[in-house]
């Protein structure tokens, strides 16, 4: 299998010492150059660890590939989706809620960092999910309490006590691989307090453009099919 990774999910897994699980669970791990720059060539948390881990895993991306994009797609997730298509990958590791929706429209199978935690436990790589969630919670990464409860319930470490409406809301965020992801990553222009915290109103974005748009944001969109 091949897994292509986006930035915020890699940071979350690095925070809980989970990077080495990826190859054991998914086989080959690849990232586009922009994602490498976001996580390793910066002063971000876990940059030194990620720089070492991603050595030999970085790929150039031919931006002549086509994917559906919305108005808020950033360079990292755009390149990750194009790379996924180019190498015929099996999963895209991504935590951004809006980005996951765009990926699924492009028929890309997604998994989130917390879903990797659950799979690591199922595969016998770790005994418990909760200590790893505690490590993430002690960092600058925000996880909603309802999401934490949903993850622990799925891992069999806590009985779900959420009201039906809350439980359904959390389960609605489960990815196509059966793995609940964390909240979206920070966009610099929007003053988010943490890399993957969702703020009120974030979900109200422009509708996905109906035409097939070239991934390169500097290139004019292709006209809609007749």
C-alpha positions, -999 to +999 in steps of 0.1 A: +000+000+000+009+036-004-001+064+020+004+101+011+004+124+041-006+160+047+011+183+073-012+185+104-018+148+107+020+141+106+025+167+134-001+150+155+014+116+151+049+129+157+036+144+190+025+110+202+055+090+189+034+074+162+053+081+130+068+046+128+033+030+128+026+044+094+049+021+074+038-009+095+001-001+089+002+013+053+035+003+037+051+031+018+047+067+030+051+097+007+048+135+010+050+163-016+077+189-013+053+216+001+042+194+029+078+186+038+085+224+039+055+230+061+065+204+087+103+201+085+118+233+072+103+256+098+102+263+135+070+242+140+067+216+167+083+183+159+101+197+129+135+180+137+118+146+142+097+150+110+127+161+090+145+129+099+115+107+094+106+121+060+141+116+046+137+097+013+099+101+014+096+134-004+084+135-040+082+163-066+046+168-079+036+175-115+010+202-110-005+195-145-027+169-128-063+177-122-084+175-090-115+192-078-106+221-054-126+246-034-117+282-028-097+275+004-074+246-007-038+253+004-007+243-014+002+214+008-031+196+006-034+203-031-001+188-038-009+158-016-041+151-035-023+154-069+005+131-056-021+106-044-035+105-079-001+103-096+012+074-076-022+057-073-020+057-035-044+038-012-049+065+015-045+102+021-035+110+057-053+143+065-069+159+095-085+190+079-123+185+079-128+206+048-099+191+031-113+156+037-146+165+021-127+178-010-106+146-011-137+124-009-152+143-038-121+134-057-126+097-048-096+098-025-097+075+006-088+094+037-076+085+072-070+109+101-043+108+128-067+096+155-078+069+132-042+057+129-041+055+167-071+032+166-056+011+139-023+009+157-041-006+187-060-031+166-027-042+150-011-047+184+014-018+180+002-001+212-017-014+242-038+017+248-049+048+229-055+070+259-019+077+268-012+088+232-043+111+233-029+126+265+004+133+247-014+151+220-036+170+245-005+183+263+007+199+231-007+229+212-031+206+193-067+210+203-091+180+204-128+185+213-138+164+244-166+148+224-141+137+198-118+122+225-147+103+240-157+090+206-121+078+199-118+061+233-152+044+228-141+031+194-109+018+209-129+000+236-113+021+264-144+040+274-181+033+272-198+060+251-219+082+273-227+109+247-263+118+239-275+103+206-272+137+188-236+142+200-227+107+192-241+109+157-223+142+152-189+127+161-195+095+140-204+117+111-167+128+110-154+093+106-134+089+074-139+063+047-114+041+065-135+041+097-111+064+115-122+097+132-098+126+124-090+156+145-100+192+138-087+213+108-053+227+107-044+264+112-047+288+082-024+317+090-048+344+078-076+332+102-061+335+136-067+300+148-052+292+182-040+258+173-030+239+141-061+217+141-089+236+160-121+244+142-137+277+150-174+287+147-184+294+112-154+277+096-176+252+078-195+279+059-173+281+029-180+287-008-196+258-027-172+235-044-167+247-079-185+225-104-159+224-131-127+204-131-101+229-121-063+225-127-046+221-094-020+248-100-036+280-085-017+302-109-034+285-139-069+296-151-096+269-145-104+246-173-139+253-188-167+230-178-175+201-201-202+208-226 
